Amino acid sequence: MGTRSRIGLELKNGSILSVYHHWDGMPSWLGRILQTHYNTREKVAELIDGGDMSCCWTDEKFRTEEGVENKAEYGPQYYSERGEDCPPRFDKNLKEYLSDGEEYAYVFRNGEWVCYNMNQFNDKEPEIVSIPSGALAA
């Protein structure tokens, strides 16, 4: 079961470019992966440029009839690798970005990651939650 999330990059005018991320969007995993491996504007932009993904940090390729094959190095597993066209989404502002979300939403803003619990399973508004400290390595 996936913990659906969205990874966004806030642009200079306050708009947000983002992608869907399917597996383990919890701050204890995805938040720490983003802080460890995607911690500059350039790295975040490159990650988002690839479009929607199953996972942003894996060494597995998508399953085929022959099974699972490993990649040469860790990185994103984009849906485009299996032939899908899932480009980044553009939202005019943070309110729009958070209005149609998954379970967690991440925004890279001013050189730091901010994580929102979207409260998808209750009637609360999205709220900022902390990302646990500590690097996660491959």
Solvent accessible surface area in square Angstrom, and as a share of the most:
residue,aa,sasa,rsa
1,M,213,0.95
2,G,11,0.11
3,T,22,0.13
4,R,82,0.30
5,S,0,0.00
6,R,19,0.07
7,I,0,0.00
8,G,0,0.00
9,L,8,0.04
10,E,38,0.17
11,L,53,0.27
12,K,198,0.84
13,N,123,0.63
14,G,26,0.25
15,S,2,0.02
16,I,0,0.00
17,L,56,0.28
18,S,0,0.00
19,V,0,0.00
20,Y,37,0.14
21,H,0,0.00
22,H,50,0.22
23,W,109,0.38
24,D,59,0.30
25,G,0,0.00
26,M,79,0.35
27,P,14,0.09
28,S,60,0.39
29,W,62,0.22
30,L,0,0.00
31,G,0,0.00
32,R,53,0.20
33,I,3,0.01
34,L,0,0.00
35,Q,73,0.32
36,T,37,0.21
37,H,41,0.18
38,Y,19,0.07
39,N,66,0.34
40,T,53,0.31
41,R,98,0.36
42,E,128,0.57
43,K,93,0.39
44,V,0,0.00
45,A,45,0.35
46,E,133,0.59
47,L,3,0.01
48,I,1,0.01
49,D,113,0.59
50,G,29,0.28
51,G,2,0.02
52,D,26,0.13
53,M,0,0.00
54,S,7,0.04
55,C,16,0.09
56,C,0,0.00
57,W,43,0.15
58,T,20,0.11
59,D,37,0.19
60,E,75,0.33
61,K,83,0.35
62,F,37,0.16
63,R,187,0.68
64,T,85,0.49
65,E,174,0.78
66,E,155,0.70
67,G,30,0.28
68,V,53,0.31
69,E,105,0.47
70,N,95,0.49
71,K,44,0.18
72,A,115,0.89
73,E,134,0.60
74,Y,84,0.32
75,G,9,0.09
76,P,29,0.18
77,Q,17,0.08
78,Y,34,0.13
79,Y,24,0.09
80,S,64,0.41
81,E,88,0.39
82,R,124,0.45
83,G,71,0.68
84,E,68,0.31
85,D,130,0.67
86,C,36,0.21
87,P,87,0.55
88,P,39,0.24
89,R,61,0.22
90,F,114,0.47
91,D,8,0.04
92,K,134,0.57
93,N,68,0.35
94,L,51,0.25
95,K,167,0.71
96,E,56,0.25
97,Y,1,0.01
98,L,24,0.12
99,S,86,0.55
100,D,97,0.50
101,G,15,0.15
102,E,18,0.08
103,E,28,0.12
104,Y,28,0.10
105,A,1,0.01
106,Y,0,0.00
107,V,0,0.00
108,F,6,0.02
109,R,51,0.19
110,N,142,0.73
111,G,51,0.49
112,E,121,0.54
113,W,20,0.07
114,V,29,0.16
115,C,1,0.01
116,Y,15,0.06
117,N,38,0.19
118,M,8,0.04
119,N,12,0.06
120,Q,79,0.35
121,F,165,0.69
122,N,77,0.39
123,D,153,0.79
124,K,129,0.55
125,E,138,0.62
126,P,45,0.28
127,E,76,0.34
128,I,112,0.57
129,V,41,0.23
130,S,99,0.64
131,I,23,0.12
132,P,56,0.35
133,S,103,0.66
134,G,46,0.44
135,A,78,0.60
136,L,38,0.19
137,A,89,0.69
138,A,81,0.63
